[in-house]
Amino acid sequence: MEPPAGVTQLLLQWSQGDEAALKQLMPLVYDELRHMARSYLRHKPHQQTLQPTLLVHEAYLRLIDQPQVSLAHRAQFFGLASSLMRSILVDHARRQGAAKRPGGAYQLSLGQADRVSAKAEVDLVALDDALQELATSRPQHSRIVELRFFGGLSIPETAEALGISHATVEREWSLARAWLRRELSR
């Protein structure tokens, strides 16, 4: 695999409008994106039709449609990818839920990024709704959850992506989880 400096250089080129850089970047990060997608879908219900490859490819299509990106390092790239994957998963869950009302809620395991809910699985649409509500009053808390849970970023990577301290991420991650636990248990 290309060293991180190669990824960083391609991210900078893409941020400066070089669309060819994204095409060179994708093979370097594809395995990590597939790993993220697999971890989201690992504990999916048996009726779930979204596959990791499809999730990664849909995220790629949304990446190339981004009008302007400003990414300085790989943590920011994976933050953007996590945001796009979250959007794809929620859109998919909403479509499936609408087609299967009342029992069509898509359940997603929260085991991969510290438990947000006391339950082993949480309704993805409910989580997204709660994160949107959290973003209105505490946008950084919401972004931390998105990066940690949907992006699979570590505490240091999240701190780097947001340009804040490790201690701030730990503190706000803890507060966001507690808030989400309360909201999701209602």
VENSULKA-V35643 format. One line per field, one symbol per residue. ss: DSSP state (2 for helix, 1 for strand, 0 for the rest). phi: phi as a letter, one per 20 degrees, with the letter a starting at -180 (. if undefined). psi: psi as a letter, one per 20 degrees, with the letter a starting at -180 (. if undefined). A space follows every 50 residues. Layout:
BEGIN
ss->???
phi->???
psi->???
END
This chain:
BEGIN
ss->00022222222222200022222222222222222222222000000000 02222222222222000000000222222222222222222222222220 00000011100000000000111222222222222220222222222222 000022222222000222222222222222222200
phi->.ffgfffffffffffenefffffffgffdgfffffgffffegdfffefdf dgffffffffffffeffbdccdbffffffffffffggfffgffffffffc geeefeecfdffbkfecfffccffffffffffffffdbgfffffffffef emffgfffgffemcfgfffgffffffffffgfffef
psi->qpqhhgggghgggghjjnhhhhhhgghhigghghgggghgigkqqhipip qggggghggghhgiiphpqnpirhhhghggghgghgggggggggggghhj qikjpppppjhimpphqhqhqqphgggggghgghhhhmhhgghggggggh ijqrghhggghikrqghgggghggggggghgggii.
END
